[in-house]
């Protein structure tokens, strides 16, 4: 399946997450956001596991490991560039 289609399907399965200011709607969106966070954690965990193979000695395994390692570093850069800070939850 095409990666853009997977993202679209996942987005539709999870539902809206952007807050509206309406507490009834935002209650559902908060639940959706929790689901998004869970799925994101699972995906990152998979990338971390795959990245551990970046020096395996097998070309095909290393390709996946290096790609995962690079993706994780890009995620760190995205977070840094967004202005988010470590664990203190400040923006």
C-alpha positions as CSV (number, residue, x, y, z in Angstrom):
1,X,0.0,0.0,0.0
2,X,1.2,3.5,-0.8
3,X,2.6,5.4,2.3
4,X,0.4,8.4,1.7
5,X,-2.7,6.2,1.6
6,X,-1.6,4.5,4.8
7,X,-1.3,8.0,6.5
8,X,-4.7,8.9,5.2
9,X,-6.3,5.7,6.4
10,X,-4.6,6.0,9.8
11,X,-5.8,9.6,10.1
12,X,-9.3,8.6,9.4
13,X,-9.2,5.7,11.8
14,X,-7.9,7.9,14.6
15,X,-10.1,10.9,13.9
16,X,-9.6,14.6,14.5
17,X,-7.2,15.6,17.2
18,X,-7.1,19.4,16.9
19,X,-8.9,21.1,19.8
20,X,-12.0,23.2,19.1
21,X,-12.7,24.9,22.4
22,X,-16.0,22.9,22.7
23,X,-15.5,20.6,25.7
24,X,-17.8,17.9,24.4
25,X,-15.9,17.7,21.1
26,X,-12.5,18.1,22.7
27,X,-13.2,15.2,25.0
28,X,-13.4,12.9,22.0
29,X,-10.4,14.6,20.3
30,X,-8.3,14.1,23.5
31,X,-9.1,10.4,23.3
32,X,-8.1,10.5,19.6
33,X,-4.9,12.3,20.5
34,X,-4.1,9.6,23.1
35,X,-4.5,7.0,20.3
36,X,-2.3,9.0,18.0
37,X,0.4,9.2,20.8
38,X,0.2,5.5,21.4
39,X,0.6,4.7,17.7
40,X,3.5,7.1,17.4
41,X,5.3,5.5,20.4
42,X,4.8,2.1,18.8
43,X,6.2,3.3,15.5
44,X,9.2,5.0,17.2
45,X,9.9,1.8,19.1
46,X,9.9,-0.2,15.8
47,X,12.3,2.4,14.3
48,X,14.6,2.1,17.3
49,X,14.6,-1.7,17.1
50,X,15.4,-1.5,13.4
51,X,18.1,1.1,13.9
52,X,20.0,-1.3,16.1
53,X,20.7,-3.3,13.0
54,X,22.6,-0.4,11.2
55,X,26.0,-2.2,11.7
56,X,24.9,-5.8,11.3
57,X,27.2,-6.7,8.5
58,X,24.4,-7.7,6.2
59,X,23.8,-5.1,3.4
60,X,20.0,-5.5,3.3
61,X,19.7,-5.4,7.1
62,X,22.0,-2.5,7.4
63,X,20.0,-0.5,4.8
64,X,16.9,-0.8,7.0
65,X,18.9,0.0,10.1
66,X,20.5,3.0,8.6
67,X,17.2,4.3,7.2
68,X,15.6,3.9,10.6
69,X,18.5,5.6,12.3
70,X,18.4,8.5,9.9
71,X,14.6,8.8,10.4
72,X,14.9,8.9,14.1
73,X,17.6,11.7,13.9
74,X,15.3,13.6,11.5
75,X,12.5,13.3,14.1
76,X,14.8,14.7,16.8
77,X,15.7,17.6,14.4
78,X,12.0,18.2,13.7
79,X,11.2,18.4,17.5
80,X,14.2,20.7,18.1
81,X,13.4,22.9,15.1
82,X,9.8,23.3,16.4
83,X,11.0,24.9,19.5
84,X,9.9,22.1,21.8
85,X,12.2,21.5,24.7
86,X,13.3,18.3,26.5
87,X,11.0,16.8,29.2
88,X,9.9,20.1,30.8
89,X,6.9,20.4,28.5
90,X,7.6,24.0,27.7
91,X,7.1,25.4,24.2
